[in-house]
Amino acid sequence: MGAIFYFSAQQSVGPELPSFTRVIAHFSEYAILAALWAWALGPAFGARAIWVAAVICALYAVSDEYHQRFVEGRDSDVVDVITDWAGIAFALWAVSAWSARRAASRRRPPSP
């Protein structure tokens, strides 16, 4: 979250790149953030960690775009928030599916 805040506070994040790279960056950074939150919260919240991580990351995505409104040279875009949420949803779906598969493999009796 600190890295996201740091880059959001910069007037420019680098050379002007095609717009799809922004989409990939937003999707990826929030997917990673959501997966890390789910992993960190898992021991304390169990299966609810997915939902807690989703709320934390979604609220942070909104607050990050709001923060960018006050940075010279940056703007706030609802498409960025939607892209962030898509990354969050994808990562948490993947974490949930991986956890379910892992739990199922633990319940199976060993093959003779």
Buried (B, 14 or more C-beta within 10 A) or exposed (E): BEEBEEBBEEEEEEEEEEEEEBBBBBBBBBBBBBBBBBEBBBEEBEEEBBEBBBEBBBEBBBEBBEBBEEEEEBEBBEEBBEBBBBBBBBBBEBBBEEBEEEEEEEEEEEEE
